[in-house]
Amino acid sequence: MKVIVAENHGEVSRLAADILEETVRANPCCTLGLATGSSPVGMYRELSRRCREEGLDFSRVRSVNLDEYVGLAPTHEQSYRYFMDSNLFDHINIDKANTYVAKGTGDIEENLREFNAVLDGADIDVQVLGVGPDGHLGFNEPGDTLCDGAHKESLDESTIDANQRFFASRDDVPRFALTMGMGNILRAKKLLMIVSGHKEDAMRRLLLSESIDPHCPATFLRLHRDAVVLLERSLADAIGYKA
Ligand code: GLP
């Protein structure tokens, strides 16, 4: 696992964009695994700029997203489909027909079958990850066991607390989500974790301990052959991590 400590969030975003740009330039037909949350927003802004100003071409790129809330239609401002359109897809020359975000409304079992079929047919070149304060990846919540494939997850109270800032009230935060499983994530050729915000506990367990612990799904990154963790110096200093 490669750990990069950047001076600030702007630098984290630029370095993360460099990794995605390299992937797209090396293989213009690549498949990107994408993530939502505030951590990758700066990277998406930078990629949009590079597409607009520097000709970075997404016309043949495919994408699949980590997760989606159950109960939010794609038109809902807090749905992850809406997030991806407004933060990235509307600003680059990707064909939206080649982008996939699981459907959170309608027949959930059917949506899960579709999600798993898409993942079975996808060979993800780089999977972008944020991390929850409790170490969750996508919506794989800490627990005694973790799932391999895409599944429906019941959100932990701490995740509902962390994500309520995006909703009018805590009651409006969905209680369930569809998420890629840990197996889907770990099968990506490369993992790119972007860490921002108060993730001290999760980062202590990932960077300062040696255990692989399902109670902190982020620790599974250590099992991957090509995982990159990008964090800001202030967070590294806060947990006493020395590169
Ligand atoms: C949500 C998403 C995760 C994301 C996490 C952290 O729970 N399902 O994929 O990593 O939020 O979000 P943020 O980057 O806003 O801290």
Boltz pocket constraint, residues with backbone or C-beta under 6 A from the ligand:
constraints:
  - pocket:
      binder: B
      contacts: [[A, 35], [A, 36], [A, 37], [A, 38], [A, 39], [A, 40], [A, 66], [A, 67], [A, 129], [A, 130], [A, 131], [A, 132], [A, 133], [A, 136], [A, 137], [A, 138], [A, 139], [A, 159], [A, 163], [A, 194], [A, 196], [A, 197]]
      max_distance: 6.0
